[in-house]
Amino acid sequence: MSDVSQRPFVGRTRQLNALTELLPGPGDGPRAVLLAGARGCGRTRLVTELENALGDRLMLRWRFEETDDGVAALLRLHGGM
């Protein structure tokens, strides 16, 4: 199987643009974004494309957690619960 990033990126331009708009600009504080969805829906590919598009302007910290409550998982990750 070929590397996923070598395959065409199709049908997710709207989501990629939305993520790009959520990211901080110069002088803004950090942002946290929760990507939720079923296994295999393309979250990893979306983040990979975001990294490719923004390069050095983006510092990511991400993890995968199987849960029905993504908000609680995000809060636990950042010490809120």
Backbone bond lengths (Angstrom), bond angles and torsions (degrees), N, CA, C in turn:
res aa  C-N    CA-C-N  psi(-1)  N-CA   C-N-CA  omega(-1)  CA-C   N-CA-C  phi
1 M - - - 1.444 - - 1.529 108.40 -
2 S 1.346 116.57 140.87 1.451 120.88 -178.79 1.523 110.88 -80.95
3 D 1.324 115.26 162.70 1.457 121.73 176.70 1.527 109.19 -60.18
4 V 1.324 116.98 131.78 1.459 121.93 -177.67 1.526 111.26 -55.61
5 S 1.330 118.25 -38.93 1.460 120.40 -176.35 1.524 112.33 -68.05
6 Q 1.327 118.46 -11.84 1.458 121.72 177.93 1.526 111.98 -87.67
7 R 1.313 117.37 -11.60 1.462 121.61 178.95 1.524 109.60 -83.00
8 P 1.339 117.95 153.88 1.471 119.73 177.95 1.527 111.27 -60.81
9 F 1.308 115.74 141.69 1.462 122.61 177.23 1.526 107.18 -96.14
10 V 1.309 116.92 107.50 1.464 121.63 -169.55 1.526 110.62 -123.88
11 G 1.324 116.29 135.34 1.455 121.67 169.03 1.506 116.96 78.73
12 R 1.322 119.42 10.42 1.471 120.38 -178.64 1.522 112.35 -125.56
13 T 1.318 117.26 17.37 1.462 120.96 -178.22 1.527 111.59 -60.06
14 R 1.317 117.09 -40.83 1.470 120.97 -179.85 1.533 110.56 -59.87
15 Q 1.341 117.30 -45.34 1.466 121.15 -179.74 1.531 110.87 -66.85
16 L 1.331 116.69 -39.89 1.462 120.46 178.68 1.529 110.19 -63.17
17 N 1.324 117.48 -43.90 1.467 120.98 178.07 1.524 111.21 -63.45
18 A 1.321 117.60 -40.05 1.465 120.87 179.11 1.521 111.14 -63.14
19 L 1.325 117.20 -42.47 1.467 120.19 177.48 1.520 111.38 -63.88
20 T 1.311 116.69 -41.73 1.461 120.68 179.79 1.523 110.76 -60.71
21 E 1.318 116.98 -40.59 1.460 120.98 179.47 1.529 112.42 -67.90
22 L 1.319 117.92 -27.62 1.466 121.52 -179.70 1.525 113.00 -76.16
23 L 1.312 116.87 -18.93 1.458 120.05 -175.25 1.522 111.15 -72.89
24 P 1.324 115.97 148.60 1.460 119.14 -178.11 1.526 112.26 -69.55
25 G 1.325 114.51 149.86 1.459 120.75 172.64 1.515 109.03 -96.58
26 P 1.321 117.36 -178.78 1.469 120.38 177.93 1.521 110.37 -56.07
27 G 1.318 116.36 128.92 1.454 122.19 178.83 1.519 115.02 86.70
28 D 1.323 118.03 -10.40 1.459 120.65 176.88 1.524 109.46 -80.40
29 G 1.305 115.97 160.18 1.453 120.55 176.28 1.516 111.17 -79.88
30 P 1.330 116.32 176.65 1.466 120.50 179.77 1.524 111.36 -68.13
31 R 1.304 115.87 160.56 1.458 122.84 178.34 1.524 109.09 -126.97
32 A 1.311 114.93 149.94 1.463 121.49 172.39 1.523 107.40 -120.72
33 V 1.312 116.06 133.41 1.459 121.65 179.78 1.517 107.65 -129.36
34 L 1.311 115.99 133.34 1.455 121.84 177.62 1.522 108.60 -103.85
35 L 1.321 116.66 120.97 1.464 122.00 173.49 1.514 106.96 -103.85
36 A 1.300 116.34 116.69 1.453 120.57 -178.88 1.518 109.39 -120.48
37 G 1.306 115.58 148.56 1.457 120.17 177.17 1.508 110.29 168.04
38 A 1.300 114.50 167.75 1.466 120.52 -179.18 1.521 110.71 -66.67
39 R 1.305 114.93 155.03 1.455 121.55 176.66 1.527 109.32 -55.62
40 G 1.339 115.87 131.33 1.457 120.49 177.51 1.515 115.17 87.33
41 C 1.341 117.79 6.49 1.475 119.72 -176.58 1.525 112.96 -83.28
42 G 1.335 118.26 -9.91 1.459 120.11 174.86 1.516 116.42 109.64
43 R 1.324 118.41 17.26 1.473 120.35 179.04 1.517 111.92 -61.04
44 T 1.312 116.89 -47.68 1.467 120.42 -178.58 1.518 110.35 -61.64
45 R 1.309 117.62 -42.92 1.463 120.41 179.81 1.525 111.01 -64.00
46 L 1.323 116.99 -39.20 1.460 120.98 178.53 1.524 110.77 -62.16
47 V 1.327 117.40 -44.32 1.467 121.43 178.86 1.525 110.19 -67.05
48 T 1.321 118.05 -38.56 1.461 121.43 177.14 1.522 110.59 -60.70
49 E 1.319 117.66 -43.55 1.465 121.42 178.21 1.526 110.89 -66.08
50 L 1.320 117.69 -36.10 1.460 121.20 176.68 1.524 110.10 -63.61
51 E 1.313 116.67 -45.11 1.470 120.62 176.79 1.524 111.00 -59.58
52 N 1.321 116.83 -44.13 1.470 120.87 -179.95 1.521 111.45 -63.36
53 A 1.319 116.96 -38.57 1.459 121.02 -177.36 1.526 112.82 -73.01
54 L 1.325 117.20 -35.16 1.464 120.20 -172.11 1.521 114.68 -104.35
55 G 1.313 117.50 -16.51 1.463 120.82 176.17 1.510 113.88 50.99
56 D 1.331 116.35 -123.93 1.461 122.45 -175.09 1.524 113.96 -69.86
57 R 1.319 117.97 -12.43 1.460 120.58 179.34 1.520 112.27 -76.94
58 L 1.318 116.75 -3.60 1.459 120.31 -172.73 1.519 110.69 -126.22
59 M 1.334 116.25 128.79 1.454 121.25 171.29 1.519 106.48 -119.48
60 L 1.299 115.58 118.64 1.461 120.02 -175.98 1.520 111.35 -107.53
61 R 1.297 113.46 142.55 1.468 121.70 166.84 1.513 104.00 -130.88
62 W 1.307 116.27 115.42 1.458 118.18 -176.52 1.505 110.79 -140.97
63 R 1.316 113.74 157.27 1.458 120.23 176.48 1.514 108.52 -154.08
64 F 1.299 114.67 159.04 1.454 121.01 178.70 1.514 108.58 -107.76
65 E 1.301 115.54 137.42 1.453 120.61 176.97 1.520 108.14 -143.55
66 E 1.311 115.59 127.65 1.465 119.87 177.13 1.516 107.81 -82.52
67 T 1.324 116.08 113.44 1.452 121.17 -178.53 1.520 109.55 -158.79
68 D 1.299 115.84 157.34 1.454 120.56 173.91 1.524 111.20 -90.01
69 D 1.327 117.49 -11.09 1.459 121.74 -177.67 1.529 109.81 -123.64
70 G 1.308 115.89 85.28 1.464 121.14 -177.79 1.511 113.22 -64.40
71 V 1.325 117.99 -33.00 1.463 120.98 179.72 1.525 109.97 -65.14
72 A 1.318 117.45 -44.46 1.471 119.99 178.46 1.529 110.63 -62.99
73 A 1.326 117.57 -38.51 1.463 121.17 178.65 1.525 110.22 -64.16
74 L 1.320 117.70 -41.42 1.464 121.18 178.72 1.529 110.78 -64.71
75 L 1.330 116.98 -42.91 1.453 120.32 178.54 1.529 111.19 -63.86
76 R 1.329 118.26 -40.90 1.465 120.86 177.35 1.526 110.76 -61.40
77 L 1.318 116.27 -42.24 1.457 121.55 -179.21 1.519 111.39 -59.97
78 H 1.320 116.45 -35.24 1.475 120.51 -176.85 1.526 112.78 -104.71
79 G 1.341 117.19 18.26 1.449 120.88 172.46 1.514 115.53 78.63
80 G 1.329 118.32 15.25 1.458 120.79 -178.05 1.515 113.55 -87.52
81 M 1.338 118.71 -9.36 1.464 120.54 -179.72 1.513 108.94 -138.58
